């Protein structure tokens, strides 16, 4: 199993975060706080009318104060529960929402790149992750 001490885990999480932040449009919340990929994931899962346990888990953690921290915790939760590919796929279903959140260079806007990314993420479902949540 992959644990918190794994170098590969840190590299994987950094790459996932890079993909989710790459060419992300700058948005602000009502109170002026910068939105991040966490907000994109929440909105995408909400649009699909999916009550995601990962979202509930992360929002229940009082120590997480920033969207980036919540996003990282959500990625870890999804890896542990083998839900990352499915969760992201649900968020990527709506092309209009993708264009609302991402500029044209985002790999998520390319059907070919999106399929390659999701294919790789589905392969991770075979990997066991034992991470501190």
TARAPE-V724008 format. One record per residue. N is the residue number from 1. RES is the residue in three letters. NEAR is the number of other C-alpha atoms within 10 Angstrom. D_CENTER is the distance of its C-alpha to the mean C-alpha in Angstrom with 1 decimal. Layout:
BEGIN
[[N RES NEAR D_CENTER] [N RES NEAR D_CENTER]]
END
This chain:
BEGIN
[[1 UNK 8 21.3] [2 UNK 15 18.8] [3 UNK 15 19.3] [4 UNK 14 18.3] [5 UNK 9 21.1] [6 UNK 12 19.9] [7 UNK 10 19.8] [8 UNK 12 17.8] [9 UNK 16 15.0] [10 UNK 13 15.0] [11 UNK 11 15.1] [12 UNK 12 12.3] [13 UNK 15 9.9] [14 UNK 13 11.5] [15 UNK 12 11.1] [16 UNK 16 7.4] [17 UNK 16 7.4] [18 UNK 12 10.3] [19 UNK 16 9.1] [20 UNK 21 6.5] [21 UNK 16 9.5] [22 UNK 16 12.2] [23 UNK 16 14.5] [24 UNK 21 12.5] [25 UNK 15 15.4] [26 UNK 11 16.6] [27 UNK 14 16.7] [28 UNK 11 18.4] [29 UNK 9 18.5] [30 UNK 7 22.0] [31 UNK 6 22.9] [32 UNK 8 21.9] [33 UNK 11 18.8] [34 UNK 14 16.5] [35 UNK 18 13.3] [36 UNK 22 10.0] [37 UNK 22 6.5] [38 UNK 22 6.5] [39 UNK 18 9.4] [40 UNK 21 8.1] [41 UNK 20 5.8] [42 UNK 17 9.0] [43 UNK 14 11.3] [44 UNK 22 10.1] [45 UNK 21 10.5] [46 UNK 15 13.6] [47 UNK 14 15.0] [48 UNK 12 15.0] [49 UNK 10 16.8] [50 UNK 12 14.7] [51 UNK 11 15.2] [52 UNK 13 12.3] [53 UNK 12 13.7] [54 UNK 19 10.6] [55 UNK 20 10.6] [56 UNK 11 14.3] [57 UNK 14 14.3] [58 UNK 20 12.2] [59 UNK 15 14.4] [60 UNK 10 17.4] [61 UNK 12 17.1] [62 UNK 7 19.6] [63 UNK 10 19.1] [64 UNK 15 15.7] [65 UNK 10 16.9] [66 UNK 13 14.4] [67 UNK 16 11.2] [68 UNK 18 10.2] [69 UNK 14 11.5] [70 UNK 22 9.8] [71 UNK 23 6.2] [72 UNK 19 7.8] [73 UNK 22 9.4] [74 UNK 23 6.8] [75 UNK 21 5.6] [76 UNK 23 9.4] [77 UNK 22 10.2] [78 UNK 21 8.6] [79 UNK 22 10.4] [80 UNK 20 13.5] [81 UNK 14 13.6] [82 UNK 20 12.9] [83 UNK 20 10.4] [84 UNK 20 7.4] [85 UNK 20 9.1] [86 UNK 15 10.5] [87 UNK 18 7.7] [88 UNK 19 6.2] [89 UNK 19 9.9] [90 UNK 17 10.7] [91 UNK 21 8.8] [92 UNK 21 10.5] [93 UNK 14 13.9] [94 UNK 14 15.3] [95 UNK 13 16.6] [96 UNK 10 18.0] [97 UNK 15 14.8] [98 UNK 19 13.3] [99 UNK 15 16.5] [100 UNK 13 16.3] [101 UNK 19 13.2] [102 UNK 20 13.7] [103 UNK 16 17.1] [104 UNK 12 18.8] [105 UNK 11 17.9] [106 UNK 19 14.2] [107 UNK 19 14.0] [108 UNK 24 12.0] [109 UNK 17 15.4] [110 UNK 12 17.4] [111 UNK 12 17.8] [112 UNK 10 18.9] [113 UNK 13 16.1] [114 UNK 15 13.5] [115 UNK 14 15.6] [116 UNK 14 15.9] [117 UNK 18 12.2] [118 UNK 18 11.7] [119 UNK 12 15.1] [120 UNK 11 14.2] [121 UNK 20 11.2] [122 UNK 17 13.7] [123 UNK 11 16.1] [124 UNK 16 14.1] [125 UNK 18 15.0] [126 UNK 9 18.5] [127 UNK 13 17.7] [128 UNK 14 18.4] [129 UNK 20 16.4] [130 UNK 14 18.4] [131 UNK 16 16.5] [132 UNK 10 17.6] [133 UNK 12 15.3]]
END
